[in-house]
């Protein structure tokens, strides 16, 4: 699918966005292990979270869906059944990594596969701790999908992550649900804590601290009724559009404001962005609120070390803002971008160059010069949802018409993106 994008004068209006992808995955996975019926409202409509539901159904979990509301008949810790065939994670690394933690504790053999893009993404960081706990895992070349998992009796471990990763932390904690004793995961830097919050909501015996979390295994989980806040990473594209286009003002309702995800708003404000949190509410342990964003002149800046890890999903759209900023944007310590759905360092730099920006790639990041006038171009998502959406936003601020090849990739996380964008573009 190729999308034609015309320059926009401004964006304005009020938006309600789909549910947070990270939280949706976790609620569905934990609800499948709980006892009773869980109801989840504002569940993500993206294909990735649909892959999680499909895999759970293949494991015998009954799931009903009406739009963005799902009900899950939990099967308890010991109720999943051996699948008849492969479990398909599609494009979703989250599904593959987190589900692997659950499958490690099952008394049967299973195999998780993914699409061409996912099959190139490394999984060694989950294989190593899960094997230490007692699972037997076969991976292509020892670290690439598909993953064939023979689960069973698991030992608790005290594990220190080599790099901060919420998905690896989650895989180990999920495996810890099936181990007798206490499983501890330590982090070199704080990662998203949606898993810890969700486990506590379902009644798990979990303790958290500044450097990680500990969980007592074999605790019974109880079904819940839950609401998912709107996805801040999806909101980032609309935030960027409002900041870029003169005279813009957007109100985005019920956006997730979890403190471990606040780096985006903090960084943008430090660069001069006019972003206000108008309301705050806590539901099911997660903060949410309404955001008002107004067009702003940005200074630019440097993203490195822990900040790079915290902003890893938002770096493509921040690169677009960097081109329009006064000082440009330098990104370091973000080698993880190389092993996302695409090599995002390469795809960000390629699309910026097509728009006339002399961006430069490095081994672990990129440099985007500031003060640039973007020109319309033939852009390409390269099959990556975040690249598609980031450079669609760039095209709105460009001189001349642009096209986005592979725009349908946005459906992985945000199928409503183009429709909602048309509602606010003026």
ZAPAVEX-673580 format. One record per residue (C-alpha): x, y, z; residue in three letters; residue number from 1. Coordinates in nm, 3 decimals, always signed. Layout:
N
{{X, Y, Z}, "ala", NUM}
...
This chain:
426
{{+0.000, +0.000, +0.000}, "unk", 1}
{{+0.138, +0.339, -0.106}, "unk", 2}
{{+0.001, +0.649, +0.065}, "unk", 3}
{{+0.001, +0.992, -0.104}, "unk", 4}
{{+0.080, +1.269, +0.144}, "unk", 5}
{{+0.030, +1.638, +0.078}, "unk", 6}
{{+0.183, +1.915, +0.289}, "unk", 7}
{{-0.039, +2.035, +0.573}, "unk", 8}
{{-0.086, +2.387, +0.706}, "unk", 9}
{{-0.165, +2.278, +1.059}, "unk", 10}
{{-0.319, +2.005, +1.274}, "unk", 11}
{{-0.593, +2.067, +1.527}, "unk", 12}
{{-0.868, +1.885, +1.710}, "unk", 13}
{{-0.929, +1.625, +1.979}, "unk", 14}
{{-0.807, +1.265, +1.952}, "unk", 15}
{{-0.881, +0.941, +2.135}, "unk", 16}
{{-0.617, +0.682, +2.045}, "unk", 17}
{{-0.613, +0.301, +2.069}, "unk", 18}
{{-0.491, +0.123, +2.380}, "unk", 19}
{{-0.126, +0.090, +2.472}, "unk", 20}
{{+0.041, -0.199, +2.290}, "unk", 21}
{{+0.281, -0.290, +2.571}, "unk", 22}
{{+0.007, -0.302, +2.834}, "unk", 23}
{{-0.237, -0.487, +2.608}, "unk", 24}
{{+0.007, -0.774, +2.546}, "unk", 25}
{{+0.071, -0.814, +2.917}, "unk", 26}
{{-0.291, -0.801, +3.028}, "unk", 27}
{{-0.392, -1.067, +2.776}, "unk", 28}
{{-0.103, -1.301, +2.860}, "unk", 29}
{{-0.154, -1.278, +3.237}, "unk", 30}
{{-0.534, -1.303, +3.209}, "unk", 31}
{{-0.489, -1.634, +3.028}, "unk", 32}
{{-0.310, -1.770, +3.338}, "unk", 33}
{{-0.563, -1.630, +3.585}, "unk", 34}
{{-0.868, -1.808, +3.727}, "unk", 35}
{{-1.198, -1.667, +3.603}, "unk", 36}
{{-1.308, -1.429, +3.330}, "unk", 37}
{{-1.111, -1.108, +3.272}, "unk", 38}
{{-1.250, -0.814, +3.076}, "unk", 39}
{{-1.009, -0.573, +2.911}, "unk", 40}
{{-1.134, -0.244, +2.763}, "unk", 41}
{{-0.949, -0.036, +2.504}, "unk", 42}
{{-0.730, -0.331, +2.405}, "unk", 43}
{{-0.485, -0.242, +2.127}, "unk", 44}
{{-0.626, -0.282, +1.777}, "unk", 45}
{{-0.283, -0.343, +1.623}, "unk", 46}
{{-0.186, -0.665, +1.447}, "unk", 47}
{{+0.089, -0.733, +1.704}, "unk", 48}
{{-0.159, -0.761, +1.991}, "unk", 49}
{{-0.384, -0.966, +1.765}, "unk", 50}
{{-0.094, -1.210, +1.727}, "unk", 51}
{{-0.085, -1.251, +2.104}, "unk", 52}
{{-0.456, -1.335, +2.110}, "unk", 53}
{{-0.415, -1.582, +1.825}, "unk", 54}
{{-0.133, -1.763, +2.004}, "unk", 55}
{{-0.335, -1.782, +2.326}, "unk", 56}
{{-0.634, -1.927, +2.142}, "unk", 57}
{{-0.403, -2.194, +1.997}, "unk", 58}
{{-0.309, -2.280, +2.357}, "unk", 59}
{{-0.673, -2.342, +2.446}, "unk", 60}
{{-0.766, -2.001, +2.588}, "unk", 61}
{{-1.121, -1.886, +2.510}, "unk", 62}
{{-1.122, -1.523, +2.398}, "unk", 63}
{{-1.415, -1.314, +2.276}, "unk", 64}
{{-1.360, -0.978, +2.112}, "unk", 65}
{{-1.596, -0.692, +2.035}, "unk", 66}
{{-1.398, -0.407, +1.886}, "unk", 67}
{{-1.153, -0.286, +2.148}, "unk", 68}
{{-1.304, -0.490, +2.433}, "unk", 69}
{{-1.199, -0.849, +2.496}, "unk", 70}
{{-1.299, -1.113, +2.748}, "unk", 71}
{{-1.061, -1.393, +2.839}, "unk", 72}
{{-1.155, -1.715, +3.017}, "unk", 73}
{{-0.842, -1.781, +3.216}, "unk", 74}
{{-0.712, -2.136, +3.243}, "unk", 75}
{{-0.495, -2.098, +3.552}, "unk", 76}
{{-0.124, -2.173, +3.573}, "unk", 77}
{{-0.170, -2.538, +3.476}, "unk", 78}
{{-0.451, -2.517, +3.221}, "unk", 79}
{{-0.285, -2.435, +2.889}, "unk", 80}
{{-0.298, -2.715, +2.634}, "unk", 81}
{{-0.036, -2.831, +2.388}, "unk", 82}
{{-0.091, -2.653, +2.055}, "unk", 83}
{{-0.176, -2.855, +1.745}, "unk", 84}
{{+0.072, -2.659, +1.533}, "unk", 85}
{{+0.310, -2.366, +1.534}, "unk", 86}
{{+0.229, -2.056, +1.738}, "unk", 87}
{{+0.249, -1.759, +1.500}, "unk", 88}
{{+0.383, -1.435, +1.651}, "unk", 89}
{{+0.357, -1.255, +1.317}, "unk", 90}
{{+0.569, -0.939, +1.332}, "unk", 91}
{{+0.554, -0.916, +1.710}, "unk", 92}
{{+0.878, -0.951, +1.903}, "unk", 93}
{{+0.682, -0.878, +2.220}, "unk", 94}
{{+0.457, -1.179, +2.160}, "unk", 95}
{{+0.750, -1.411, +2.094}, "unk", 96}
{{+0.965, -1.303, +2.388}, "unk", 97}
{{+0.695, -1.281, +2.653}, "unk", 98}
{{+0.507, -1.592, +2.544}, "unk", 99}
{{+0.834, -1.786, +2.555}, "unk", 100}
{{+0.851, -1.718, +2.929}, "unk", 101}
{{+0.509, -1.879, +2.977}, "unk", 102}
{{+0.584, -2.173, +2.748}, "unk", 103}
{{+0.904, -2.244, +2.940}, "unk", 104}
{{+0.686, -2.354, +3.232}, "unk", 105}
{{+0.452, -2.582, +3.034}, "unk", 106}
{{+0.483, -2.965, +3.033}, "unk", 107}
{{+0.477, -2.988, +2.655}, "unk", 108}
{{+0.669, -2.898, +2.341}, "unk", 109}
{{+0.579, -2.584, +2.145}, "unk", 110}
{{+0.722, -2.386, +1.855}, "unk", 111}
{{+0.690, -2.010, +1.803}, "unk", 112}
{{+0.740, -1.874, +1.453}, "unk", 113}
{{+0.726, -1.525, +1.305}, "unk", 114}
{{+0.724, -1.342, +0.975}, "unk", 115}
{{+1.036, -1.268, +0.769}, "unk", 116}
{{+1.119, -0.956, +0.969}, "unk", 117}
{{+1.075, -1.119, +1.310}, "unk", 118}
{{+1.278, -1.421, +1.199}, "unk", 119}
{{+1.581, -1.190, +1.167}, "unk", 120}
{{+1.551, -1.049, +1.519}, "unk", 121}
{{+1.780, -1.194, +1.789}, "unk", 122}
{{+1.622, -1.390, +2.074}, "unk", 123}
{{+1.939, -1.500, +2.253}, "unk", 124}
{{+1.872, -1.268, +2.546}, "unk", 125}
{{+1.564, -1.469, +2.644}, "unk", 126}
{{+1.706, -1.811, +2.555}, "unk", 127}
{{+1.993, -1.785, +2.802}, "unk", 128}
{{+1.796, -1.711, +3.124}, "unk", 129}
{{+1.509, -1.945, +3.037}, "unk", 130}
{{+1.752, -2.231, +2.980}, "unk", 131}
{{+1.915, -2.151, +3.313}, "unk", 132}
{{+1.573, -2.197, +3.471}, "unk", 133}
{{+1.542, -2.544, +3.316}, "unk", 134}
{{+1.366, -2.499, +2.981}, "unk", 135}
{{+1.512, -2.658, +2.670}, "unk", 136}
{{+1.508, -2.417, +2.375}, "unk", 137}
{{+1.624, -2.466, +2.019}, "unk", 138}
{{+1.675, -2.155, +1.806}, "unk", 139}
{{+1.817, -2.106, +1.459}, "unk", 140}
{{+2.191, -2.047, +1.498}, "unk", 141}
{{+2.124, -2.050, +1.871}, "unk", 142}
{{+1.957, -1.711, +1.877}, "unk", 143}
{{+1.710, -1.652, +1.592}, "unk", 144}
{{+1.347, -1.763, +1.548}, "unk", 145}
{{+1.176, -1.997, +1.521}, "unk", 146}
{{+1.199, -2.102, +1.887}, "unk", 147}
{{+1.122, -2.461, +1.980}, "unk", 148}
{{+1.057, -2.485, +2.353}, "unk", 149}
{{+1.034, -2.794, +2.570}, "unk", 150}
{{+0.908, -2.666, +2.902}, "unk", 151}
{{+0.858, -2.832, +3.235}, "unk", 152}
{{+0.986, -2.799, +3.590}, "unk", 153}
{{+1.159, -2.464, +3.636}, "unk", 154}
{{+1.408, -2.344, +3.894}, "unk", 155}
{{+1.392, -1.987, +4.029}, "unk", 156}
{{+1.694, -1.773, +3.946}, "unk", 157}
{{+1.852, -1.445, +4.046}, "unk", 158}
{{+1.929, -1.295, +3.707}, "unk", 159}
{{+2.101, -0.969, +3.611}, "unk", 160}
{{+2.007, -0.839, +3.267}, "unk", 161}
{{+2.314, -0.752, +3.056}, "unk", 162}
{{+2.118, -0.455, +2.915}, "unk", 163}
{{+1.789, -0.308, +3.031}, "unk", 164}
{{+1.500, -0.474, +2.848}, "unk", 165}
{{+1.138, -0.483, +2.962}, "unk", 166}
{{+1.065, -0.776, +2.731}, "unk", 167}
{{+1.348, -0.994, +2.862}, "unk", 168}
{{+1.256, -0.899, +3.219}, "unk", 169}
{{+0.898, -1.001, +3.144}, "unk", 170}
{{+0.998, -1.337, +2.995}, "unk", 171}
{{+1.194, -1.424, +3.310}, "unk", 172}
{{+0.919, -1.305, +3.547}, "unk", 173}
{{+0.654, -1.496, +3.353}, "unk", 174}
{{+0.868, -1.810, +3.375}, "unk", 175}
{{+0.907, -1.737, +3.746}, "unk", 176}
{{+0.531, -1.777, +3.788}, "unk", 177}
{{+0.584, -2.152, +3.735}, "unk", 178}
{{+0.897, -2.194, +3.951}, "unk", 179}
{{+0.895, -2.300, +4.316}, "unk", 180}
{{+1.058, -2.018, +4.509}, "unk", 181}
{{+1.163, -1.662, +4.438}, "unk", 182}
{{+1.277, -1.539, +4.097}, "unk", 183}
{{+1.464, -1.208, +4.088}, "unk", 184}
{{+1.547, -0.994, +3.785}, "unk", 185}
{{+1.799, -0.712, +3.825}, "unk", 186}
{{+1.837, -0.429, +3.574}, "unk", 187}
{{+2.134, -0.204, +3.494}, "unk", 188}
{{+1.883, +0.074, +3.422}, "unk", 189}
{{+1.513, +0.102, +3.484}, "unk", 190}
{{+1.291, -0.030, +3.204}, "unk", 191}
{{+0.914, -0.011, +3.158}, "unk", 192}
{{+0.736, -0.153, +3.462}, "unk", 193}
{{+0.403, -0.247, +3.300}, "unk", 194}
{{+0.467, -0.615, +3.378}, "unk", 195}
{{+0.520, -0.557, +3.749}, "unk", 196}
{{+0.207, -0.340, +3.769}, "unk", 197}
{{-0.003, -0.593, +3.577}, "unk", 198}
{{+0.116, -0.892, +3.779}, "unk", 199}
{{+0.029, -0.709, +4.100}, "unk", 200}
{{-0.318, -0.629, +3.963}, "unk", 201}
{{-0.381, -0.999, +3.903}, "unk", 202}
{{-0.266, -1.090, +4.255}, "unk", 203}
{{+0.091, -1.209, +4.200}, "unk", 204}
{{+0.332, -1.194, +4.493}, "unk", 205}
{{+0.578, -0.944, +4.345}, "unk", 206}
{{+0.812, -0.694, +4.505}, "unk", 207}
{{+0.982, -0.413, +4.319}, "unk", 208}
{{+1.277, -0.187, +4.386}, "unk", 209}
{{+1.494, +0.065, +4.202}, "unk", 210}
{{+1.707, -0.207, +4.042}, "unk", 211}
{{+1.454, -0.479, +3.958}, "unk", 212}
{{+1.180, -0.709, +4.080}, "unk", 213}
{{+1.134, -1.035, +4.274}, "unk", 214}
{{+0.841, -1.272, +4.233}, "unk", 215}
{{+0.728, -1.575, +4.434}, "unk", 216}
{{+0.622, -1.855, +4.205}, "unk", 217}
{{+0.309, -2.072, +4.199}, "unk", 218}
{{+0.077, -1.800, +4.335}, "unk", 219}
{{-0.279, -1.822, +4.204}, "unk", 220}
{{-0.379, -1.534, +3.979}, "unk", 221}
{{-0.731, -1.391, +3.986}, "unk", 222}
{{-0.927, -1.251, +3.690}, "unk", 223}
{{-0.974, -0.874, +3.668}, "unk", 224}
{{-1.163, -0.603, +3.484}, "unk", 225}
{{-0.908, -0.367, +3.334}, "unk", 226}
{{-0.882, -0.059, +3.115}, "unk", 227}
{{-0.586, +0.015, +2.887}, "unk", 228}
{{-0.474, +0.379, +2.853}, "unk", 229}
{{-0.397, +0.518, +2.508}, "unk", 230}
{{-0.052, +0.441, +2.373}, "unk", 231}
{{+0.203, +0.719, +2.432}, "unk", 232}
{{+0.433, +0.576, +2.163}, "unk", 233}
{{+0.147, +0.606, +1.912}, "unk", 234}
{{+0.061, +0.952, +2.042}, "unk", 235}
{{+0.422, +1.053, +1.970}, "unk", 236}
{{+0.348, +1.084, +1.597}, "unk", 237}
{{+0.061, +1.326, +1.655}, "unk", 238}
{{+0.263, +1.514, +1.916}, "unk", 239}
{{+0.540, +1.556, +1.658}, "unk", 240}
{{+0.298, +1.677, +1.391}, "unk", 241}
{{+0.153, +1.938, +1.627}, "unk", 242}
{{+0.499, +2.060, +1.726}, "unk", 243}
{{+0.616, +2.083, +1.364}, "unk", 244}
{{+0.329, +2.264, +1.194}, "unk", 245}
{{+0.278, +2.635, +1.278}, "unk", 246}
{{-0.043, +2.725, +1.456}, "unk", 247}
{{-0.120, +2.367, +1.554}, "unk", 248}
{{-0.298, +2.268, +1.874}, "unk", 249}
{{-0.404, +1.913, +1.960}, "unk", 250}
{{-0.576, +1.758, +2.260}, "unk", 251}
{{-0.508, +1.386, +2.304}, "unk", 252}
{{-0.722, +1.216, +2.568}, "unk", 253}
{{-0.641, +0.941, +2.820}, "unk", 254}
{{-0.276, +0.892, +2.721}, "unk", 255}
{{-0.066, +0.658, +2.934}, "unk", 256}
{{+0.165, +0.857, +3.162}, "unk", 257}
{{+0.354, +0.577, +3.336}, "unk", 258}
{{+0.668, +0.735, +3.489}, "unk", 259}
{{+0.890, +0.475, +3.318}, "unk", 260}
{{+0.760, +0.608, +2.985}, "unk", 261}
{{+0.791, +0.980, +3.070}, "unk", 262}
{{+1.126, +1.027, +2.893}, "unk", 263}
{{+0.956, +1.135, +2.570}, "unk", 264}
{{+0.764, +1.422, +2.725}, "unk", 265}
{{+1.058, +1.518, +2.946}, "unk", 266}
{{+1.300, +1.535, +2.652}, "unk", 267}
{{+1.064, +1.732, +2.430}, "unk", 268}
{{+0.988, +1.982, +2.705}, "unk", 269}
{{+1.360, +2.028, +2.770}, "unk", 270}
{{+1.396, +2.112, +2.400}, "unk", 271}
{{+1.122, +2.376, +2.423}, "unk", 272}
{{+0.802, +2.186, +2.341}, "unk", 273}
{{+0.474, +2.331, +2.466}, "unk", 274}
{{+0.314, +2.015, +2.607}, "unk", 275}
{{+0.077, +2.031, +2.902}, "unk", 276}
{{-0.078, +1.750, +3.104}, "unk", 277}
{{-0.429, +1.876, +3.173}, "unk", 278}
{{-0.561, +1.586, +3.383}, "unk", 279}
{{-0.420, +1.285, +3.567}, "unk", 280}
{{-0.598, +0.969, +3.676}, "unk", 281}
{{-0.477, +0.630, +3.800}, "unk", 282}
{{-0.657, +0.314, +3.689}, "unk", 283}
{{-0.536, -0.037, +3.762}, "unk", 284}
{{-0.204, +0.105, +3.879}, "unk", 285}
{{-0.136, +0.291, +3.552}, "unk", 286}
{{-0.136, +0.671, +3.523}, "unk", 287}
{{-0.315, +0.839, +3.233}, "unk", 288}
{{-0.414, +1.192, +3.140}, "unk", 289}
{{-0.508, +1.439, +2.868}, "unk", 290}
{{-0.227, +1.612, +2.676}, "unk", 291}
{{-0.243, +1.950, +2.504}, "unk", 292}
{{+0.027, +2.011, +2.244}, "unk", 293}
{{+0.096, +2.341, +2.068}, "unk", 294}
{{+0.335, +2.418, +1.783}, "unk", 295}
{{+0.680, +2.496, +1.921}, "unk", 296}
{{+1.030, +2.593, +1.815}, "unk", 297}
{{+1.263, +2.317, +1.935}, "unk", 298}
{{+1.627, +2.350, +2.032}, "unk", 299}
{{+1.736, +1.995, +1.946}, "unk", 300}
{{+1.976, +1.802, +2.165}, "unk", 301}
{{+2.167, +1.482, +2.238}, "unk", 302}
{{+2.013, +1.146, +2.325}, "unk", 303}
{{+2.253, +0.892, +2.472}, "unk", 304}
{{+2.309, +0.632, +2.747}, "unk", 305}
{{+1.998, +0.550, +2.952}, "unk", 306}
{{+1.792, +0.812, +2.768}, "unk", 307}
{{+1.855, +0.634, +2.438}, "unk", 308}
{{+1.724, +0.310, +2.585}, "unk", 309}
{{+1.417, +0.484, +2.728}, "unk", 310}
{{+1.335, +0.648, +2.392}, "unk", 311}
{{+1.421, +0.356, +2.164}, "unk", 312}
{{+1.072, +0.335, +2.008}, "unk", 313}
{{+1.040, +0.711, +1.960}, "unk", 314}
{{+1.382, +0.777, +1.803}, "unk", 315}
{{+1.257, +0.765, +1.441}, "unk", 316}
{{+1.001, +1.041, +1.493}, "unk", 317}
{{+1.244, +1.237, +1.711}, "unk", 318}
{{+1.486, +1.228, +1.416}, "unk", 319}
{{+1.220, +1.405, +1.210}, "unk", 320}
{{+1.180, +1.671, +1.478}, "unk", 321}
{{+1.558, +1.701, +1.494}, "unk", 322}
{{+1.574, +1.810, +1.130}, "unk", 323}
{{+1.337, +2.099, +1.205}, "unk", 324}
{{+1.507, +2.195, +1.534}, "unk", 325}
{{+1.762, +2.473, +1.577}, "unk", 326}
{{+2.060, +2.257, +1.673}, "unk", 327}
{{+1.977, +1.920, +1.523}, "unk", 328}
{{+1.977, +1.585, +1.699}, "unk", 329}
{{+2.259, +1.349, +1.791}, "unk", 330}
{{+2.174, +0.993, +1.897}, "unk", 331}
{{+2.431, +0.760, +2.054}, "unk", 332}
{{+2.421, +0.428, +2.245}, "unk", 333}
{{+2.120, +0.311, +2.043}, "unk", 334}
{{+2.263, +0.006, +1.864}, "unk", 335}
{{+1.937, -0.172, +1.953}, "unk", 336}
{{+1.786, +0.021, +1.660}, "unk", 337}
{{+1.983, -0.206, +1.428}, "unk", 338}
{{+1.777, -0.513, +1.529}, "unk", 339}
{{+1.426, -0.371, +1.531}, "unk", 340}
{{+1.169, -0.446, +1.257}, "unk", 341}
{{+1.425, -0.290, +1.025}, "unk", 342}
{{+1.771, -0.150, +1.082}, "unk", 343}
{{+1.617, +0.176, +1.199}, "unk", 344}
{{+1.945, +0.366, +1.189}, "unk", 345}
{{+1.973, +0.288, +0.818}, "unk", 346}
{{+1.605, +0.347, +0.736}, "unk", 347}
{{+1.586, +0.677, +0.927}, "unk", 348}
{{+1.897, +0.811, +0.755}, "unk", 349}
{{+1.784, +0.689, +0.411}, "unk", 350}
{{+1.444, +0.859, +0.432}, "unk", 351}
{{+1.590, +1.181, +0.569}, "unk", 352}
{{+1.838, +1.192, +0.281}, "unk", 353}
{{+1.555, +1.143, +0.034}, "unk", 354}
{{+1.398, +1.455, +0.187}, "unk", 355}
{{+1.717, +1.655, +0.138}, "unk", 356}
{{+1.861, +1.623, +0.490}, "unk", 357}
{{+2.231, +1.533, +0.515}, "unk", 358}
{{+2.181, +1.289, +0.802}, "unk", 359}
{{+2.473, +1.067, +0.900}, "unk", 360}
{{+2.466, +0.716, +1.045}, "unk", 361}
{{+2.706, +0.577, +1.306}, "unk", 362}
{{+2.744, +0.229, +1.449}, "unk", 363}
{{+2.506, +0.303, +1.737}, "unk", 364}
{{+2.306, +0.606, +1.629}, "unk", 365}
{{+2.284, +0.897, +1.389}, "unk", 366}
{{+2.326, +1.272, +1.350}, "unk", 367}
{{+2.052, +1.491, +1.203}, "unk", 368}
{{+2.147, +1.852, +1.123}, "unk", 369}
{{+1.899, +2.116, +1.234}, "unk", 370}
{{+1.737, +2.404, +1.053}, "unk", 371}
{{+1.641, +2.189, +0.754}, "unk", 372}
{{+1.366, +2.249, +0.501}, "unk", 373}
{{+1.222, +1.910, +0.418}, "unk", 374}
{{+1.130, +1.842, +0.058}, "unk", 375}
{{+0.865, +1.604, -0.067}, "unk", 376}
{{+1.001, +1.266, -0.169}, "unk", 377}
{{+0.928, +0.904, -0.251}, "unk", 378}
{{+0.959, +0.757, +0.099}, "unk", 379}
{{+0.964, +0.394, +0.210}, "unk", 380}
{{+0.861, +0.225, +0.534}, "unk", 381}
{{+1.076, -0.079, +0.450}, "unk", 382}
{{+0.798, -0.276, +0.622}, "unk", 383}
{{+0.847, -0.099, +0.958}, "unk", 384}
{{+0.542, +0.055, +1.127}, "unk", 385}
{{+0.733, +0.326, +1.314}, "unk", 386}
{{+0.926, +0.431, +1.003}, "unk", 387}
{{+0.599, +0.456, +0.808}, "unk", 388}
{{+0.436, +0.681, +1.066}, "unk", 389}
{{+0.743, +0.893, +1.147}, "unk", 390}
{{+0.804, +0.987, +0.786}, "unk", 391}
{{+0.439, +1.042, +0.711}, "unk", 392}
{{+0.462, +1.312, +0.977}, "unk", 393}
{{+0.777, +1.445, +0.809}, "unk", 394}
{{+0.590, +1.459, +0.477}, "unk", 395}
{{+0.321, +1.680, +0.631}, "unk", 396}
{{+0.588, +1.944, +0.697}, "unk", 397}
{{+0.765, +1.905, +0.361}, "unk", 398}
{{+0.762, +2.129, +0.055}, "unk", 399}
{{+0.578, +1.934, -0.212}, "unk", 400}
{{+0.395, +1.605, -0.235}, "unk", 401}
{{+0.537, +1.281, -0.091}, "unk", 402}
{{+0.450, +0.914, -0.119}, "unk", 403}
{{+0.498, +0.645, +0.145}, "unk", 404}
{{+0.558, +0.295, +0.007}, "unk", 405}
{{+0.454, +0.022, +0.248}, "unk", 406}
{{+0.228, +0.252, +0.448}, "unk", 407}
{{+0.020, -0.049, +0.551}, "unk", 408}
{{+0.296, -0.144, +0.794}, "unk", 409}
{{+0.138, +0.105, +1.036}, "unk", 410}
{{-0.129, -0.158, +1.102}, "unk", 411}
{{+0.118, -0.360, +1.309}, "unk", 412}
{{+0.065, -0.121, +1.600}, "unk", 413}
{{-0.178, +0.151, +1.488}, "unk", 414}
{{-0.420, +0.061, +1.204}, "unk", 415}
{{-0.623, +0.380, +1.265}, "unk", 416}
{{-0.320, +0.607, +1.211}, "unk", 417}
{{-0.396, +0.739, +0.863}, "unk", 418}
{{-0.768, +0.775, +0.930}, "unk", 419}
{{-0.711, +0.975, +1.248}, "unk", 420}
{{-0.446, +1.185, +1.077}, "unk", 421}
{{-0.695, +1.289, +0.809}, "unk", 422}
{{-0.932, +1.402, +1.084}, "unk", 423}
{{-0.686, +1.655, +1.229}, "unk", 424}
{{-0.492, +1.776, +0.923}, "unk", 425}
{{-0.601, +2.118, +0.804}, "unk", 426}
